[in-house]
């Protein structure tokens, strides 16, 4: 297989060619990204194509909407363009580079901080960490920061 990497010097869009595998960042497929542009160029409508996710995609993003959709569903990738029909194969692979939550919790207990700030994750994950840390480190202050609020470390 011949590999070609993108370059900041490239002018114009990456050509969308048949028989190619494209590994694109921005798995959430947010508007104005290369992955979103590819999806709008006919990727989703063509049953011969496949779209494979290897990381997290927020459910509210175009990538998250594709992951939750069924074949034949109309997907809005960018409100500035008409929705497109999902006809291609989609799969989700868990290739996350993240540690397990248990490994992260074990590390927090090992470090035994006085304060723990939970700043990333969906509500369920944050709540699990809050309870787990409170159980395993009852003297630690667990903080889920609010936007715009200052906290003292």
Beta strands, then each sheet from edge to edge (+ up, - down):
strand 1: 50-53
strand 2: 74-75
strand 3: 84-85
strand 4: 89-92
strand 5: 115-117
strand 6: 141-143
sheet 1: 1+ 4+
sheet 2: 2+ 3-
sheet 3: 5+ 6+
end
